[in-house]
Amino acid sequence: MYYETIRCHKARPEGENYCAAEERAQQKTRSLMMKTLRSQRSRERDRLHVKALQSSKLMRWDLKKGGAYTADARAMARELVNAGCSQEKVGSIIQYVGQKAGGSVKKKMSRRTVQRALMEGGIAARIQLAHEMVDANGIVLSTDATTVRGKNYESAHVNKGTTHKMRIFSMTSTTSYSSEAQLANIKFQINTISTLYKQSPLDRRSKFNFEIHDFVRTVKTMHGDHAADAKKLGRLFEEWKNESARILLGYEEIQQMDPSKIVEIVRDTAAKNMQEVGGAEAWSKLSDDEKDTLSKSSMDSLAHRIGEEVFSKLSPEVNELFFWVGCSMHKELNCCVAFEKGMQGYYGGLPESEHPVLLANRDSDATIQLAEEGGESTAAVPLKVSERGAIKLISLFGALVNHKDDKKGLHDVYENYYRPTTRRTSHGCGGARLLTYLEEHRVFMDVVKDNKTKRTLNHMEQNIMKGIHCPKTMIAFVLFCLGVMHPYALQVRGPGTEKLNMLDLGPLHASVKVHIRKLIENPNILLSTSLDAYKLATLDGKPWSDQKVWAACVRLAPTYPDVAPLISAGSKEALDGSRRSLRSSVPPTGSTSHRREWCQTRQQVVDDKQEKDEEKAEKLRKETQRPVNIGVQPDRTEIRRMTDPMLKDQLELHRRGGGKEVPKKSYMKNKAERLAAVLEALDRLEGIVAVIPT
């Protein structure tokens, strides 16, 4: 079109060859067209280049800004480590993920950088914790300790107000489990947190002061297990809290004084410190830190004296509250242990033949057998330390089929034998599993034996085999768990209890004691075969947590007459244990009525223990007097007609009469040996009587 326009509007040159002019015009037109085309292509290339640069810039991630890793990059490293990634591999993982996302990561983060990011996160977490505790009306401090490969570890958590969000307070390794060491660790940690907060920009912006005394005053509740060291730690912390409260009151009182009075107090304190160190020359040689420590200690002592006077004038309603509460699941555990102890106590006055089978370890079992064969006295200690009963059997079976060491036990053998598998999380659940499939477990142990080359069981397996053929204590224990412990656990840790407050559990703990007393008086409510027996038997009156387990228990119970007395005896000890564990339900406040209630509770515990001691003493007296009332039987014909318990009474009488040659009852295996021993003792007695002059 451009060519046609030129041809139409441009006049032909005069005197010039028309063809030559036409050719020059065409060349010029073509040159202009090519120039235009090249310009368009260049612009397109530039556009594509710019687009590629923009795309490349978007998909190329730079973890650094200004030569330092960004906050997002460091946060990503912490998240990867928390997810279980090795610090060495974090940089490679970030690059790999970026590559798969269609981009690239310019720089690889080193292990040392990851470690520094973790340290930064820990420092930031402590500063955040201090900032949250500054304006908190009250916090809960939870502590616990454990041992990993011989090393002691202590952890503490903080819960602020009613948010139900836990903050890690500390996680440290310690050299001692003592309560004093735990309190010293808490003081060290809070001092570290306070120092970090005061050095942070957040402290200057917020204009809040956070000292150790502020933390102690803010703590309203301590939470721990029911171990003696945890309870002592609660008492030590309360003493520290009371001391800190008086110091704070003293400082508040000092701040309200006239400025001249404050200056006078500070001057007198400084003069006293200087005099204690030996004068002005000795004071000048001290470092600034030593001077600050002495000055602060003196001011704290002065504030404590003033605060004590102020505190004594306060009404009980103004005094601060402090609670120590124990873990609810430890209460459940302690009740179960006490129930087992009560069952063992039931057999204390019964013959050995009626006891549950003894589940001694290999060395103790060998010692007991040798002593029985040789009539030696070496079996006393092994018999005393060896255990028997439900919890011992369940623990042995758990160690056999679910050992913490994957190379020991029958892990896959048991899981493949029973499908689907179940989770064994406690002695109650383990006992329920054993009782529900009791015959199947007996067959399983036979299968374990038959699959071995020599077709013999090891000592642990032999104990388990003996135990599952004597399940009477396990029946009583599982029924107690079904009726009391499982409903209790559901009410404190079950669904819908996420916002449950420990201080609201007082009525529940009272109902536990009432229900246990009901089982002591009438244990048969747990053995009733009625379909609605749960209404009276369970703590909450709801159906059994596992109908199959309850059905198995009531089916097996008639075979063993001891089950009902075992439930009653175990419940008595469990009630005693619950009184010790559930005493934290009474709040130790400054109120007179609460103090009276607390004292009454403690007195009730003392009275119950004294009553129990009196019952034991009376039982022992009757047991001691019973053979005396029977008397020594001189007629050999009557002796040969005696039962085994009667022979034991005769042996006891001969031993009391000075017959040191008479062996102890536990050293004789059967009735025949005891009969021979009684006759020999009678012969010796007749010989002694015969030589006495008339």
Secondary structure as GFF3:
##gff-version 3
##sequence-region A 1 694
A	DSSP	alpha_helix	2	9	.	.	.	ID=ss1
A	DSSP	alpha_helix	18	58	.	.	.	ID=ss2
A	DSSP	beta_strand	60	61	.	.	.	ID=ss3
A	DSSP	beta_strand	64	65	.	.	.	ID=ss4
A	DSSP	beta_strand	68	69	.	.	.	ID=ss5
A	DSSP	alpha_helix	71	82	.	.	.	ID=ss6
A	DSSP	three_ten_helix	87	89	.	.	.	ID=ss7
A	DSSP	alpha_helix	90	100	.	.	.	ID=ss8
A	DSSP	beta_strand	104	105	.	.	.	ID=ss9
A	DSSP	alpha_helix	111	134	.	.	.	ID=ss10
A	DSSP	beta_strand	139	148	.	.	.	ID=ss11
A	DSSP	beta_strand	151	160	.	.	.	ID=ss12
A	DSSP	beta_strand	166	174	.	.	.	ID=ss13
A	DSSP	alpha_helix	179	199	.	.	.	ID=ss14
A	DSSP	alpha_helix	201	206	.	.	.	ID=ss15
A	DSSP	alpha_helix	212	218	.	.	.	ID=ss16
A	DSSP	beta_strand	219	224	.	.	.	ID=ss17
A	DSSP	alpha_helix	228	255	.	.	.	ID=ss18
A	DSSP	alpha_helix	259	277	.	.	.	ID=ss19
A	DSSP	alpha_helix	280	284	.	.	.	ID=ss20
A	DSSP	alpha_helix	288	312	.	.	.	ID=ss21
A	DSSP	beta_strand	323	326	.	.	.	ID=ss22
A	DSSP	alpha_helix	328	346	.	.	.	ID=ss23
A	DSSP	three_ten_helix	352	354	.	.	.	ID=ss24
A	DSSP	beta_strand	358	359	.	.	.	ID=ss25
A	DSSP	alpha_helix	362	374	.	.	.	ID=ss26
A	DSSP	alpha_helix	380	385	.	.	.	ID=ss27
A	DSSP	beta_strand	387	388	.	.	.	ID=ss28
A	DSSP	alpha_helix	390	401	.	.	.	ID=ss29
A	DSSP	alpha_helix	411	417	.	.	.	ID=ss30
A	DSSP	alpha_helix	427	436	.	.	.	ID=ss31
A	DSSP	alpha_helix	438	450	.	.	.	ID=ss32
A	DSSP	alpha_helix	459	468	.	.	.	ID=ss33
A	DSSP	alpha_helix	472	480	.	.	.	ID=ss34
A	DSSP	pi_helix	481	485	.	.	.	ID=ss35
A	DSSP	alpha_helix	486	493	.	.	.	ID=ss36
A	DSSP	three_ten_helix	502	504	.	.	.	ID=ss37
A	DSSP	alpha_helix	506	521	.	.	.	ID=ss38
A	DSSP	three_ten_helix	523	526	.	.	.	ID=ss39
A	DSSP	alpha_helix	534	537	.	.	.	ID=ss40
A	DSSP	alpha_helix	547	556	.	.	.	ID=ss41
A	DSSP	three_ten_helix	557	559	.	.	.	ID=ss42
A	DSSP	alpha_helix	563	581	.	.	.	ID=ss43
A	DSSP	three_ten_helix	582	585	.	.	.	ID=ss44
A	DSSP	alpha_helix	592	630	.	.	.	ID=ss45
A	DSSP	alpha_helix	636	641	.	.	.	ID=ss46
A	DSSP	alpha_helix	644	656	.	.	.	ID=ss47
A	DSSP	three_ten_helix	665	667	.	.	.	ID=ss48
A	DSSP	alpha_helix	671	691	.	.	.	ID=ss49
###
